[in-house]
Amino acid sequence: MEQHSNTAMALTSDMPNKKQTVCIFGTGDFGRSLGHKMMQCGYTIVYGTRNPKDTKLIPQGASGMSHREAAETSDIIILAIHRIYYDFLDKLKETLCGKVLVDVSNNLKINQYPETNAEYLAQLLPESKVVKAFNTVSAWALQSGALDASRQVFVCGNDGRSKEKVMDIVRSLGLTPLDKGSLLAAKEIEDYPLQLFPMWKYPIYLSLGLTVFLFIYCIIRDVVYNHVTKSKDFSFFLVISIPNRVCPIVALVLLALVYLPGIFAAVLQLYRGTKYKRFPNWLDKWMLCRKQLGLIALAFAFLHVLYTLVIPIRYYVRWKSNSYITKQVLDNKTDSFVTEYAWLSDSYVALGILGFFLFVLLGITSLPSVANSVNWREFRFVQSYLGYLTLVLCTAHTLIYGGKRFLNIGSYPWGLPAAYILSLIIPCIVLVMKFFLIFPCIDRPLTAIRQGWERKPKHLCEPHNLSGSSV
């Protein structure tokens, strides 16, 4: 009986954070969502509001009081209000003295103010303990549940105990706190929600630039040339034919660009004889956005598949096929079956199907939920070995598509090569360089360097006597 009582007391002592009262200033979308979520986790919530009698905006089960009365009920006050309304806090200095103030505010743009909101709050209330948290979590995420959004919450503050209290709240909500250090980190945390696809900027610019260039190139080669030299109107190519040439080219080039920085990194490490020197800034940025390049490449590959599927129902294709059949009937002539062409056609399609299948597999594996369920060796096998296999299959698919047409002088209107030839340049460079890197005489020293071995300069390896000659 006594043992059972002690156990019950121990369990009760472990749950004070679940039953403590937390004050929230602000009854907007975020304040209401956060309060509702905290009440579901066992907290008692008191709202500080300008109109305590108006209970329409206060979640059921919570209390509404004036700011001063609400602040007196708890040691933790969450400020779910904008910075421009912080002035009223100056009147509550005595009440807020020594209390933990959790700043969840965000600005409308980066560097909107000279100092961060959290630092401004700390200057306004120097006797309070300011902690920055929850600003990267949306009201929608709190309402939908942690599994439907990012689970990570950045936390920073100058007082360790205050941060720990806030992180306990974060954990109890099913989220993952990440301690970013002192309030100096508030700038990084406040800028984070304002960034628009920071890792996607360069890949998107590159893919758009490549798409525009190839689109214009194909228009000149296939539409303008035929209009000027043959007076034929192929302007309808702009809708499906040209996009279906541009999409696979962009997909293949971007896929090659995913693996090209790894080749450059390997060459640099071999040249330097060490892995402990930083790569150039451009190469660092390139390697960090490889995932985004790959996903954009997959999107273009999907478009290519969709455009290809509609080819049989196109009016131009049906007209051309019917005209060819009619011509054979009128000429009383049937083309003989060529086994070589059948092999090339089936091989072209088969390589495209296999390449797209592996392409999709690479994209699925890059998803955080999938990547977190495999170990590093499995992830590396898919992204590296199967990735290069995907590049090989897609490059072979393009080579067979072109066949021997590049030998025909008629395939170069105005001296312009077919667009598929341009698409093969970077992939072939990557594959050739990778082929040499897998030679044992190159792979062994590269592996040793990546495991920490360093090639020392000769003057450090050979001892010298006083006269300067080697011993």
C-alpha positions as a printed Julia matrix, in Angstrom:
471×3 Matrix{Float64}:
   0.0    0.0      0.0
   2.82   2.36     0.97
   4.77   1.36    -2.15
   1.73   2.05    -4.32
   1.29   5.45    -2.68
   4.95   6.33    -3.31
   4.63   5.31    -6.93
   1.55   7.49    -7.35
   3.34  10.43    -5.78
   6.31   9.9     -8.09
   4.05   9.87   -11.15
   2.32  13.02    -9.95
   5.64  14.77    -9.45
   6.61  13.92   -13.03
   3.52  15.64   -14.42
   3.57  19.21   -13.11
   4.38  20.58   -16.58
   1.26  18.9    -17.91
  -0.94  20.74   -15.37
   0.76  24.14   -15.16
  -0.97  27.3    -16.24
   0.33  29.12   -19.31
  -0.67  32.64   -20.28
  -1.11  33.67   -23.92
  -1.29  37.3    -25.02
  -3.25  37.48   -28.26
  -6.41  35.79   -29.53
  -5.55  35.66   -33.22
  -5.39  32.5    -35.33
  -2.03  31.4    -33.97
  -2.8   32.25   -30.34
  -6.08  30.32   -30.44
  -4.54  27.33   -32.25
  -1.6   27.13   -29.85
  -3.86  27.45   -26.82
  -6.23  24.76   -28.1
  -3.33  22.4    -28.76
  -1.84  23.01   -25.31
  -5.18  22.38   -23.62
  -5.36  19.03   -25.43
  -1.99  18.22   -23.84
  -3.19  19.02   -20.33
  -2.22  22.68   -19.85
  -4.46  25.29   -18.3
  -4.61  28.28   -20.62
  -5.36  31.86   -19.67
  -5.65  34.5    -22.4
  -4.65  38.09   -21.86
  -6.82  40.29   -24.05
  -8.03  43.88   -24.37
 -11.65  42.71   -24.14
 -11.86  39.99   -21.47
 -15.66  40.01   -21.63
 -15.67  39.1    -25.33
 -15.29  35.31   -25.2
 -16.06  34.64   -28.88
 -12.37  34.37   -29.83
 -11.31  32.37   -26.77
 -11.24  28.55   -27.2
 -13.7   26.63   -25.08
 -12.11  25.63   -21.78
  -9.74  28.61   -21.59
 -10.16  31.77   -19.49
 -10.03  35.38   -20.64
  -8.65  38.16   -18.43
  -6.99  41.52   -18.73
  -3.31  41.43   -19.64
  -2.19  42.21   -16.1
  -4.5   39.65   -14.44
  -3.57  36.96   -16.96
   0.17  37.59   -16.5
  -0.18  37.14   -12.73
  -1.51  33.59   -13.18
   1.59  32.12   -14.82
   5.37  32.28   -14.99
   5.29  31.64   -18.75
   3.68  34.19   -21.06
   3.47  33.46   -24.79
   3.29  36.66   -26.85
   1.21  35.83   -29.93
   1.07  39.47   -31.02
   2.92  41.57   -33.58
   5.89  43.73   -32.66
   4.03  46.96   -33.37
   1.78  46.22   -30.36
   4.61  45.6    -27.86
   4.36  49.13   -26.42
   1.6   48.24   -23.95
   4.0   45.77   -22.28
   5.94  48.72   -20.83
   3.05  49.27   -18.39
   3.35  45.65   -17.21
   7.07  45.74   -16.38
   6.59  44.98   -12.7
   4.12  42.15   -13.36
   6.35  40.59   -16.03
   9.55  40.92   -13.99
  11.33  37.55   -13.8
   8.79  35.79   -16.0
   9.53  33.83   -19.19
   8.3   35.69   -22.28
   8.03  33.51   -25.37
   8.2   35.65   -28.53
   6.49  33.93   -31.48
   6.28  36.96   -33.78
   7.43  37.24   -37.39
   8.0   40.25   -39.64
   6.69  40.99   -43.12
  10.14  41.06   -44.7
  13.77  40.28   -43.88
  15.68  43.08   -42.07
  12.49  45.05   -41.51
  13.91  46.42   -38.24
  17.51  47.12   -37.07
  17.23  44.45   -34.36
  15.22  41.26   -34.11
  11.82  41.21   -32.45
  13.15  39.06   -29.62
  16.08  41.43   -28.97
  13.72  44.42   -29.04
  11.49  42.69   -26.51
  14.5   41.96   -24.28
  15.49  45.65   -24.44
  11.92  46.71   -23.64
  11.66  44.34   -20.65
  15.22  43.76   -19.38
  13.99  42.12   -16.14
  12.1   39.42   -18.04
  13.58  36.29   -19.62
  12.91  36.35   -23.35
  12.86  33.13   -25.39
  12.25  32.95   -29.14
  10.17  29.94   -30.21
   7.19  28.68   -32.25
   7.58  31.31   -35.0
   8.33  28.61   -37.6
   5.14  26.68   -36.83
   1.88  27.76   -38.49
  -1.6   27.84   -37.01
  -2.64  25.32   -39.65
   0.1   22.91   -38.55
  -1.05  23.12   -34.93
  -4.63  22.45   -35.95
  -3.78  19.6    -38.33
  -1.39  17.86   -35.99
   2.39  17.44   -35.88
   2.37  14.61   -38.39
   0.98  16.88   -41.13
   3.73  19.49   -40.91
   7.28  20.14   -39.76
   7.9   18.82   -36.24
  10.95  21.0    -35.64
  10.74  24.13   -33.46
  13.76  26.44   -33.19
  14.37  27.83   -29.7
  16.86  30.46   -28.54
  17.36  32.58   -25.43
  19.98  33.85   -23.01
  18.62  31.99   -19.96
  19.13  28.23   -20.0
  16.39  27.36   -17.51
  13.84  29.44   -19.38
  14.73  27.74   -22.65
  14.35  24.34   -21.0
  10.85  25.24   -19.78
   9.83  26.26   -23.28
  11.38  23.14   -24.8
   9.4   21.0    -22.34
   6.23  22.61   -23.7
   7.4   21.96   -27.26
   8.0   18.28   -26.49
   4.63  17.9    -24.78
   2.95  19.15   -27.99
   4.58  16.34   -29.96
   7.1   18.65   -31.61
  10.89  18.53   -31.61
  12.76  21.49   -30.06
  16.11  22.53   -31.5
  18.26  24.72   -29.24
  19.89  27.38   -31.42
  21.74  29.1    -28.56
  21.47  32.68   -27.32
  19.17  35.44   -28.58
  21.81  36.27   -31.18
  20.33  33.35   -33.13
  16.94  35.08   -33.21
  17.8   36.75   -36.53
  18.32  33.4    -38.23
  15.14  32.01   -36.67
  13.04  35.05   -37.63
  14.4   35.1    -41.19
  13.67  31.4    -41.73
   9.86  31.69   -42.33
  10.4   34.68   -44.65
  12.66  32.84   -47.08
  10.92  31.74   -50.28
  12.32  28.32   -51.21
  15.91  29.26   -50.29
  17.45  26.02   -51.58
  15.29  26.07   -54.72
  16.23  29.51   -56.04
  19.26  28.56   -58.15
  17.82  25.23   -59.45
  14.61  27.0    -60.5
  16.51  29.83   -62.21
  18.73  27.3    -63.98
  15.84  25.12   -65.15
  13.83  28.14   -66.35
  16.83  29.57   -68.2
  17.57  26.23   -69.81
  13.92  25.78   -70.77
  13.66  29.22   -72.37
  16.91  28.76   -74.31
  15.91  25.34   -75.67
  12.39  26.5    -76.48
  13.68  29.43   -78.53
  16.33  27.19   -80.12
  13.69  24.65   -81.22
  11.4   27.39   -82.52
  14.19  28.76   -84.72
  15.21  25.32   -85.92
  11.78  23.74   -86.51
   9.32  26.62   -87.05
  11.2   29.66   -88.32
  13.46  27.65   -90.66
  10.53  25.85   -92.33
   8.59  29.11   -92.64
  11.5   31.0    -94.24
  12.94  28.33   -96.52
   9.89  26.16   -97.33
   6.96  28.5    -96.61
   5.44  25.87   -94.33
   3.52  26.78   -91.19
   4.54  24.55   -88.3
   3.58  27.05   -85.61
   1.34  24.42   -83.97
   4.56  22.69   -82.88
   4.66  25.27   -80.08
   1.92  23.45   -78.17
   3.1   19.82   -77.89
   5.96  18.93   -80.25
   8.49  21.47   -78.99
   7.6   21.1    -75.28
   7.98  17.34   -75.71
  11.5   17.92   -76.98
  12.43  20.49   -74.36
  11.17  18.57   -71.29
  13.31  15.41   -71.72
  16.37  17.5    -72.57
  16.02  19.63   -69.45
  15.37  16.5    -67.35
  18.5   14.76   -68.66
  20.74  17.82   -68.3
  19.54  18.52   -64.74
  20.03  14.86   -63.79
  23.61  15.08   -65.07
  24.12  18.3    -63.11
  23.13  16.41   -59.94
  26.23  14.21   -60.27
  28.68  16.62   -61.92
  29.58  18.5    -58.68
  30.49  15.16   -57.05
  32.91  14.57   -59.93
  34.45  18.02   -59.45
  34.74  17.4    -55.7
  36.54  14.09   -56.29
  39.0   15.69   -58.72
  39.7   18.52   -56.25
  40.31  16.08   -53.4
  42.68  14.02   -55.54
  44.55  17.14   -56.61
  44.83  18.49   -53.06
  45.49  15.12   -51.46
  43.17  15.9    -48.55
  39.51  16.27   -47.67
  40.17  18.89   -44.99
  40.17  21.89   -47.34
  36.92  23.65   -48.11
  35.5   23.48   -51.58
  35.01  26.74   -53.5
  31.83  28.56   -52.54
  30.17  27.91   -55.91
  30.79  24.18   -55.56
  29.46  24.16   -52.0
  26.22  25.81   -53.1
  25.95  23.48   -56.08
  26.31  20.37   -53.92
  23.75  21.64   -51.4
  21.05  22.03   -54.05
  21.52  18.64   -55.77
  18.3   17.28   -54.27
  16.32  20.2    -55.67
  17.93  19.78   -59.1
  16.96  16.11   -59.1
  13.33  16.78   -58.13
  12.94  19.45   -60.81
  14.46  17.02   -63.31
  11.88  14.42   -62.24
   9.08  16.96   -62.79
  10.28  17.57   -66.37
  10.51  13.8    -66.92
   6.88  13.46   -65.8
   5.85  16.15   -68.3
   7.72  14.27   -71.05
   5.82  11.08   -70.22
   2.46  12.89   -70.29
   3.23  14.62   -73.58
   4.33  11.29   -75.1
   1.12   9.53   -74.04
  -1.04  12.0    -75.98
   0.91  11.6    -79.24
  -1.45   8.97   -80.77
  -4.52  11.24   -80.38
  -2.92  14.31   -81.98
  -4.54  15.48   -85.2
  -1.17  16.02   -86.91
   0.02  12.49   -86.07
  -3.25  10.87   -87.21
  -3.22  12.93   -90.42
   0.36  11.98   -91.17
  -0.31   8.29   -90.49
  -3.42   8.25   -92.69
  -1.59  10.06   -95.49
   1.22   7.52   -95.38
  -1.21   4.59   -95.53
  -3.12   6.21   -98.4
   0.13   6.76  -100.3
   1.06   3.1    -99.91
  -2.36   2.06  -101.23
  -2.16   4.37  -104.24
   1.39   3.26  -105.04
   0.39  -0.36  -104.43
   3.51  -0.73  -102.34
   4.1   -1.94   -98.76
   7.25  -1.24   -96.82
   9.0   -4.41   -95.71
   9.52  -5.16   -92.04
  13.03  -4.24   -90.86
  14.11  -6.17   -87.77
  16.89  -3.7    -87.02
  14.39  -0.82   -86.76
  12.14  -2.94   -84.55
  15.06  -3.6    -82.19
  15.96   0.07   -82.07
  12.36   1.14   -81.49
  11.72  -1.37   -78.71
  15.09  -0.69   -77.09
  14.41   3.05   -77.15
  11.04   2.59   -75.42
  12.35   0.0    -72.93
  15.28   2.19   -71.89
  12.91   5.13   -71.43
  10.57   3.08   -69.23
  13.4    1.71   -67.07
  15.07   5.09   -66.8
  11.83   6.77   -65.74
  11.13   4.01   -63.19
  14.52   4.53   -61.54
  14.04   8.3    -61.8
  10.82   8.0    -59.77
  12.59   5.7    -57.28
  15.27   8.35   -56.75
  12.6   10.98   -56.16
  10.73   8.82   -53.64
  13.92   8.01   -51.75
  14.74  11.72   -51.4
  11.53  12.34   -49.42
  12.37  12.9    -45.73
   9.88  10.28   -44.53
  11.49   7.65   -46.76
  15.1    8.8    -46.3
  14.71   8.59   -42.51
  13.62   4.96   -42.73
  16.78   3.71   -44.49
  20.35   3.62   -43.26
  23.18   5.56   -44.85
  24.46   2.64   -46.92
  21.01   1.98   -48.4
  20.48   5.68   -49.12
  23.9    5.93   -50.79
  23.21   2.82   -52.87
  19.99   4.28   -54.25
  21.14   7.86   -54.73
  24.62   7.06   -56.04
  24.7    3.66   -57.74
  21.11   3.61   -58.98
  21.41   7.32   -59.75
  24.28   6.74   -62.14
  22.4    3.77   -63.62
  19.46   6.1    -64.23
  21.76   8.55   -65.98
  23.19   5.74   -68.14
  19.72   4.49   -69.13
  18.39   7.97   -69.94
  21.51   8.83   -71.94
  21.24   5.55   -73.87
  17.54   6.27   -74.44
  18.48   9.59   -76.04
  21.31   8.09   -78.1
  19.05   5.43   -79.6
  16.38   8.07   -80.26
  18.88   9.97   -82.4
  20.32   6.89   -84.09
  22.28   7.74   -87.22
  20.42  10.94   -87.95
  23.35  13.05   -86.83
  25.27  11.77   -89.88
  22.65  13.19   -92.27
  23.56  16.68   -93.43
  19.86  17.47   -93.72
  19.59  17.22   -89.94
  21.43  20.53   -89.57
  19.14  23.33   -90.82
  21.1   26.57   -90.84
  23.94  24.53   -89.36
  22.01  23.95   -86.12
  22.29  20.44   -84.63
  19.23  18.7    -83.27
  18.36  19.62   -79.7
  18.87  16.05   -78.48
  22.55  16.3    -79.48
  22.96  19.29   -77.17
  21.36  17.3    -74.35
  24.04  14.61   -74.56
  27.04  16.88   -73.94
  26.93  17.17   -70.13
  25.67  13.6    -69.42
  28.45  12.11   -71.57
  31.07  14.27   -69.82
  29.8   13.09   -66.42
  29.75   9.41   -67.41
  33.22   9.5    -69.0
  34.76  11.21   -65.96
  33.0    8.79   -63.61
  34.31   5.88   -65.7
  37.89   6.98   -65.06
  37.23   7.64   -61.36
  36.16   4.04   -60.74
  39.52   2.68   -61.94
  41.22   1.02   -58.91
  44.35   3.15   -59.34
  42.2    6.28   -58.85
  39.42   4.94   -56.64
  41.77   3.57   -53.93
  43.59   6.85   -53.16
  40.28   8.77   -53.39
  38.69   6.4    -50.86
  41.72   6.76   -48.57
  41.5   10.56   -48.76
  37.8   10.49   -47.89
  38.63   8.28   -44.89
  41.04  10.9    -43.54
  44.39  10.11   -45.21
  46.39  13.15   -46.34
  49.19  13.42   -48.87
  51.98  15.33   -47.19
  54.25  17.69   -49.16
  57.68  16.27   -50.02
  59.57  18.8    -47.91
  57.73  17.46   -44.85
  58.36  13.82   -45.7
  62.14  14.02   -46.35
  64.46  15.17   -43.51
  67.18  17.65   -44.51
  70.62  18.37   -43.04
  71.89  21.81   -42.25
  73.47  22.26   -45.65
  70.14  21.73   -47.33
  70.87  18.34   -48.93
  68.62  15.41   -48.1
  69.9   12.81   -45.63
